[in-house]
Amino acid sequence: MSGASLTTAILGTAMLWLVSAALALALAGLLAWGSTAPSRPVALGARAAVNVFRGIPTSLYVIAAGLLALRLPGGAPPALFPGTDRSFQIVALAICVALALGSAGHLAEIFLAARRALGRPRIEAIRVLGLGAPARARVVAREAAPVALAPTGSRMVHHLHNTAFAGLFPVVEVYGHVDAEANATFRVGDAVLTGCLVYIALSAVVWLGFRLAEQALTPAVSGPEPPRPWSSTS
């Protein structure tokens, strides 16, 4: 395999993940906030959106967004995704939006579960501080973050794996690179092994980042850490 080509594919996957993950987290936060809004129409609309986003496979989002982007007129946007031809940059961006939609509903449910874990008395205590809605939402998010980060990290690893759907289009990323190398050289085992190792390494980086954030936000306590339902036990 070409080292430079593989490096470009890794950078392409990293950029797809970074852009789509940022969009997914922002949209999930908006959906979680809307789900708890005092306005019934807003809350019902947010809950409906969560269920719709969760109910559609990410692959269908990607196919629909990619095909739609291929039909869009206009000039090539500035290059953002490494290795992808400028004429397909808009396709890569559309795929990022599709990936975000595929994860937003699941992440919103994680955020809501973490908020519920705080308990009603704690939520009410934050409410009586007299803060405005944006400031109150920030305080709740900060308090719920230690609970939400571990499952969010797991979802973001899965989100990384979903970037492989971009290989259905002329967008440079790891899965497409592995497929191209396997077909070009017929060294399928080498190509697949390299792809597996790359995805394992990238997944470890994502998980470690969220784990470090979780540790930084979790107050220090004496004694062993209590088991969590999403943690593996020996």
C-alpha positions as CSV (number, residue, x, y, z in Angstrom):
1,M,0.0,0.0,0.0
2,S,1.1,3.5,-0.7
3,G,1.9,5.3,2.6
4,A,1.0,8.7,1.3
5,S,-2.3,7.4,-0.1
6,L,-3.2,5.7,3.2
7,T,-2.3,8.8,5.1
8,T,-4.6,10.8,2.9
9,A,-7.4,8.3,3.4
10,I,-6.9,8.5,7.2
11,L,-7.0,12.3,7.1
12,G,-10.2,12.1,4.9
13,T,-11.9,9.9,7.4
14,A,-10.8,12.1,10.3
15,M,-12.2,15.2,8.6
16,L,-15.5,13.4,7.8
17,W,-15.7,12.4,11.5
18,L,-14.8,15.8,12.9
19,V,-17.3,17.7,10.8
20,S,-20.2,15.2,11.1
21,A,-19.6,14.6,14.8
22,A,-19.7,18.3,15.5
23,L,-23.0,18.7,13.6
24,A,-24.4,15.6,15.3
25,L,-23.6,16.8,18.8
26,A,-25.0,20.3,18.1
27,L,-28.2,18.9,16.7
28,A,-28.6,16.4,19.5
29,G,-28.2,19.1,22.1
30,L,-30.9,21.1,20.3
31,L,-33.2,18.1,20.2
32,A,-32.6,17.3,23.9
33,W,-33.3,20.9,24.9
34,G,-36.4,21.0,22.7
35,S,-37.6,17.7,24.3
36,T,-37.7,19.3,27.7
37,A,-39.1,22.7,26.6
38,P,-42.1,24.0,28.5
39,S,-43.9,24.6,25.2
40,R,-45.8,21.4,24.4
41,P,-45.7,21.9,20.6
42,V,-41.9,22.4,20.8
43,A,-41.4,19.3,23.0
44,L,-43.6,17.2,20.8
45,G,-41.8,18.4,17.7
46,A,-38.4,17.6,19.2
47,R,-39.6,14.1,20.3
48,A,-40.9,13.4,16.8
49,A,-37.7,14.5,15.2
50,V,-35.7,12.3,17.6
51,N,-37.8,9.2,16.8
52,V,-37.6,9.9,13.0
53,F,-33.8,10.4,13.1
54,R,-33.4,7.2,15.1
55,G,-35.7,5.2,12.9
56,I,-33.9,5.7,9.6
57,P,-30.7,3.8,8.9
58,T,-27.7,6.0,8.5
59,S,-26.9,4.3,5.2
60,L,-30.1,5.6,3.7
61,Y,-29.3,9.1,4.8
62,V,-25.9,8.9,3.2
63,I,-27.2,7.5,-0.1
64,A,-30.0,10.1,-0.3
65,A,-27.6,13.0,0.6
66,G,-24.9,11.8,-1.8
67,L,-27.2,11.4,-4.7
68,L,-28.8,14.8,-4.1
69,A,-25.5,16.5,-3.8
70,L,-24.3,15.0,-7.1
71,R,-27.3,16.7,-8.8
72,L,-26.6,20.1,-7.3
73,P,-25.3,22.8,-9.8
74,G,-22.7,25.3,-9.0
75,G,-18.9,25.6,-8.8
76,A,-16.6,23.6,-6.6
77,P,-16.3,24.8,-3.0
78,P,-13.0,25.2,-1.2
79,A,-11.2,21.9,-0.5
80,L,-12.0,20.8,3.0
81,F,-11.8,17.0,2.8
82,P,-8.2,15.7,2.0
83,G,-7.8,13.6,-1.2
84,T,-11.4,14.2,-2.4
85,D,-11.6,16.0,-5.8
86,R,-12.9,19.6,-5.5
87,S,-15.9,18.8,-7.7
88,F,-17.0,16.2,-5.0
89,Q,-16.3,18.4,-1.9
90,I,-20.0,19.3,-1.7
91,V,-20.8,15.5,-1.8
92,A,-18.5,15.0,1.2
93,L,-20.2,17.8,3.0
94,A,-23.6,16.4,2.3
95,I,-22.5,13.1,3.6
96,C,-21.4,14.8,6.8
97,V,-24.9,16.2,7.3
98,A,-26.3,12.7,6.6
99,L,-24.0,11.1,9.2
100,A,-25.0,13.8,11.7
101,L,-28.7,13.0,11.2
102,G,-28.0,9.3,11.7
103,S,-26.4,9.9,15.1
104,A,-28.3,12.9,16.4
105,G,-31.4,11.1,17.6
106,H,-29.4,8.5,19.5
107,L,-27.2,11.2,21.1
108,A,-30.3,13.2,22.1
109,E,-31.6,10.1,24.0
110,I,-28.2,9.8,25.8
111,F,-28.3,13.4,26.8
112,L,-31.9,13.1,28.0
113,A,-31.0,10.0,30.0
114,A,-28.0,11.8,31.6
115,R,-30.3,14.7,32.5
116,R,-32.8,12.4,34.1
117,A,-30.0,10.8,36.1
118,L,-29.5,14.1,37.9
119,G,-32.9,13.7,39.5
120,R,-35.8,16.1,39.8
121,P,-34.6,17.8,43.0
122,R,-31.3,18.7,41.5
123,I,-32.9,20.0,38.3
124,E,-35.3,22.1,40.5
125,A,-32.3,23.4,42.5
126,I,-30.7,24.6,39.3
127,R,-34.0,26.2,38.1
128,V,-34.4,28.2,41.3
129,L,-31.0,29.9,40.8
130,G,-32.9,32.4,38.6
131,L,-30.7,31.9,35.6
132,G,-31.9,32.5,32.1
133,A,-32.7,29.5,29.8
134,P,-29.3,29.4,28.0
135,A,-27.3,29.7,31.3
136,R,-29.5,27.1,33.0
137,A,-29.0,24.7,30.0
138,R,-25.3,25.1,30.3
139,V,-25.3,24.3,34.1
140,V,-27.5,21.2,33.5
141,A,-25.2,20.1,30.7
142,R,-22.1,20.6,32.9
143,E,-23.7,18.6,35.7
144,A,-24.9,15.8,33.4
145,A,-21.7,15.5,31.4
146,P,-19.9,13.0,33.6
147,V,-22.9,10.6,33.1
148,A,-23.3,11.3,29.4
149,L,-19.7,11.1,28.2
150,A,-19.1,7.4,28.3
151,P,-22.1,6.4,26.2
152,T,-21.5,9.4,24.0
153,G,-18.0,8.2,23.4
154,S,-19.3,4.8,22.5
155,R,-21.8,6.3,20.0
156,M,-19.0,8.5,18.5
157,V,-16.9,5.3,17.9
158,H,-19.9,3.9,16.0
159,H,-20.2,7.2,14.2
160,L,-16.6,6.9,13.1
161,H,-17.4,3.5,11.6
162,N,-20.3,5.0,9.8
163,T,-18.0,7.2,7.8
164,A,-17.2,4.1,5.7
165,F,-20.6,4.8,4.0
166,A,-18.8,7.7,2.2
167,G,-17.0,5.0,0.2
168,L,-20.2,4.6,-1.9
169,F,-19.2,7.9,-3.5
170,P,-16.0,9.5,-4.8
171,V,-15.0,10.6,-1.4
172,V,-11.6,9.6,-0.1
173,E,-11.6,7.8,3.3
174,V,-10.2,4.6,4.8
175,Y,-12.9,2.1,3.7
176,G,-12.8,3.2,0.1
177,H,-9.0,3.1,0.1
178,V,-9.0,-0.5,1.4
179,D,-11.5,-1.5,-1.2
180,A,-9.5,0.1,-4.0
181,E,-6.3,-1.4,-2.8
182,A,-7.8,-4.9,-2.6
183,N,-9.2,-4.6,-6.1
184,A,-6.0,-3.1,-7.6
185,T,-3.4,-5.5,-6.0
186,F,-5.5,-8.6,-5.2
187,R,-3.8,-8.6,-1.8
188,V,-7.1,-8.7,0.0
189,G,-5.7,-9.9,3.3
190,D,-3.1,-7.1,3.5
191,A,-5.7,-4.5,2.6
192,V,-8.3,-5.7,5.1
193,L,-5.7,-6.1,7.9
194,T,-4.5,-2.6,7.4
195,G,-8.0,-1.2,7.3
196,C,-8.8,-3.0,10.6
197,L,-5.7,-1.7,12.3
198,V,-6.5,1.8,11.2
199,Y,-10.1,1.7,12.4
200,I,-9.0,0.2,15.7
201,A,-6.4,3.0,16.2
202,L,-8.9,5.7,15.3
203,S,-11.5,4.2,17.5
204,A,-9.1,4.1,20.4
205,V,-8.3,7.8,19.9
206,V,-11.9,8.7,20.0
207,W,-12.7,6.6,23.0
208,L,-9.7,7.8,24.9
209,G,-10.6,11.4,24.3
210,F,-14.1,11.0,25.7
211,R,-12.7,8.9,28.6
212,L,-10.2,11.6,29.6
213,A,-13.0,14.3,29.4
214,E,-15.1,12.1,31.6
215,Q,-12.4,11.7,34.2
216,A,-11.7,15.5,34.1
217,L,-15.3,16.3,34.8
218,T,-16.1,13.7,37.4
219,P,-15.5,14.9,40.9
220,A,-12.8,13.0,42.8
221,V,-14.3,10.6,45.4
222,S,-12.7,8.2,47.9
223,G,-13.1,4.5,47.5
224,P,-13.5,2.4,44.3
225,E,-15.6,3.8,41.4
226,P,-19.1,2.2,41.4
227,P,-19.8,0.0,38.4
228,R,-21.7,1.6,35.5
229,P,-24.2,-0.2,33.3
230,W,-22.3,0.5,30.1
231,S,-18.9,-0.7,31.5
232,S,-17.6,-4.2,30.9
233,T,-17.0,-6.2,34.1
234,S,-14.4,-8.9,34.6
